[in-house]
Amino acid sequence: QVQLVESGGRLVQAGGSLRLSCAASGRTASRYVMGWFRQAPGKDRAFVAGIMSEGGLLDYEDSLKGRFTISRDDAKNTVYLQMNSLKTDDTAVYYCADGYRWPMTDKQFVTYWGQGTQVTVSS
């Protein structure tokens, strides 16, 4: 059983930056696929970014490339999401995800979810 705990979400003005963190525990295998999804009010949960331990592969939702960066610190069992030039459309609950398939672009490929962290971007 993998536990995921997100942090870092808050209210921020448009144009600002935030870094979300996801601390993982309980994983017994060194290989992993992790990522971030987000869910805006009234919308489905959607893929944001993914990272795979083998080869350090990265993947992003196309429209977010260049603004969002996913990274990891294996020593801390933590995955990060750096979000720059935030827009009001980025307002959502951001969920950390641990999955079994690469690329993990659909929530059906996710095995474990974090509890979510709220990001609100004001104009």
C-alpha positions as semicolon CSV with decimal commas, in nm:
position;residue;x (nm);y (nm);z (nm)
1;Q;0,000;0,000;0,000
2;V;0,148;0,331;-0,111
3;Q;0,051;0,646;0,075
4;L;0,075;0,982;-0,098
5;V;0,059;1,314;0,082
6;E;0,044;1,637;-0,116
7;S;0,127;1,983;0,008
8;G;0,188;2,330;-0,128
9;G;-0,150;2,431;-0,262
10;R;-0,273;2,779;-0,179
11;L;-0,422;3,098;-0,317
12;V;-0,193;3,274;-0,563
13;Q;-0,234;3,562;-0,807
14;A;-0,231;3,508;-1,180
15;G;0,122;3,515;-1,313
16;G;0,264;3,374;-0,992
17;S;0,432;3,042;-0,918
18;L;0,375;2,749;-0,688
19;R;0,555;2,428;-0,612
20;L;0,352;2,127;-0,505
21;S;0,508;1,836;-0,322
22;C;0,402;1,474;-0,297
23;A;0,565;1,257;-0,035
24;A;0,533;0,883;-0,095
25;S;0,563;0,608;0,162
26;G;0,502;0,237;0,175
27;R;0,649;0,157;-0,166
28;T;0,854;-0,161;-0,170
29;A;0,975;-0,151;-0,530
30;S;1,239;0,089;-0,656
31;R;1,064;0,130;-0,988
32;Y;0,768;0,366;-1,000
33;V;0,543;0,574;-1,217
34;M;0,412;0,887;-1,050
35;G;0,243;1,201;-1,159
36;W;-0,010;1,474;-1,109
37;F;-0,371;1,511;-1,213
38;R;-0,605;1,798;-1,149
39;Q;-0,978;1,842;-1,118
40;A;-1,150;2,174;-1,166
41;P;-1,507;2,230;-1,042
42;G;-1,755;2,053;-1,267
43;K;-1,484;1,885;-1,473
44;D;-1,330;1,542;-1,491
45;R;-0,993;1,466;-1,333
46;A;-0,728;1,528;-1,595
47;F;-0,364;1,439;-1,646
48;V;-0,107;1,710;-1,578
49;A;0,238;1,550;-1,569
50;G;0,412;1,219;-1,510
51;I;0,754;1,085;-1,422
52;M;0,898;0,734;-1,436
53;S;1,189;0,619;-1,227
54;E;1,352;0,417;-1,505
55;G;1,528;0,655;-1,736
56;G;1,377;0,957;-1,565
57;L;1,111;0,982;-1,833
58;L;0,886;1,286;-1,818
59;D;0,548;1,350;-1,972
60;Y;0,320;1,653;-1,978
61;E;-0,024;1,748;-2,092
62;D;0,051;1,935;-2,412
63;S;-0,100;2,268;-2,313
64;L;0,105;2,279;-1,993
65;K;0,447;2,222;-2,145
66;G;0,678;2,511;-2,075
67;R;0,488;2,629;-1,767
68;F;0,481;2,317;-1,549
69;T;0,779;2,103;-1,452
70;I;0,771;1,769;-1,273
71;S;1,075;1,650;-1,083
72;R;1,173;1,405;-0,811
73;D;1,398;1,361;-0,514
74;D;1,440;0,989;-0,463
75;A;1,628;1,039;-0,137
76;K;1,315;1,203;0,003
77;N;1,065;0,983;-0,185
78;T;0,910;1,305;-0,307
79;V;0,780;1,424;-0,641
80;Y;0,734;1,792;-0,716
81;L;0,528;1,998;-0,956
82;Q;0,664;2,343;-1,027
83;M;0,396;2,565;-1,176
84;N;0,488;2,899;-1,329
85;S;0,294;3,177;-1,500
86;L;-0,021;3,052;-1,334
87;K;-0,357;3,132;-1,491
88;T;-0,705;3,139;-1,345
89;D;-0,779;2,827;-1,554
90;D;-0,520;2,641;-1,345
91;T;-0,752;2,662;-1,044
92;A;-0,823;2,305;-0,937
93;V;-0,760;2,038;-0,680
94;Y;-0,426;1,879;-0,766
95;Y;-0,386;1,510;-0,696
96;C;-0,069;1,311;-0,672
97;A;-0,090;0,971;-0,837
98;D;0,104;0,645;-0,833
99;G;0,037;0,416;-1,124
100;Y;0,130;0,100;-1,308
101;R;0,155;0,209;-1,667
102;W;0,367;0,452;-1,865
103;P;0,265;0,699;-1,984
104;M;0,018;0,749;-1,703
105;T;-0,204;0,988;-1,897
106;D;-0,540;0,850;-1,787
107;K;-0,674;0,801;-1,437
108;Q;-0,750;0,437;-1,520
109;F;-0,374;0,377;-1,501
110;V;-0,353;0,506;-1,145
111;T;-0,335;0,269;-0,850
112;Y;-0,304;0,514;-0,561
113;W;-0,421;0,871;-0,512
114;G;-0,327;1,139;-0,264
115;Q;-0,594;1,338;-0,085
116;G;-0,549;1,641;-0,309
117;T;-0,433;1,996;-0,253
118;Q;-0,629;2,304;-0,357
119;V;-0,470;2,554;-0,592
120;T;-0,664;2,873;-0,648
121;V;-0,541;3,134;-0,894
122;S;-0,700;3,476;-0,862
123;S;-0,713;3,740;-1,134
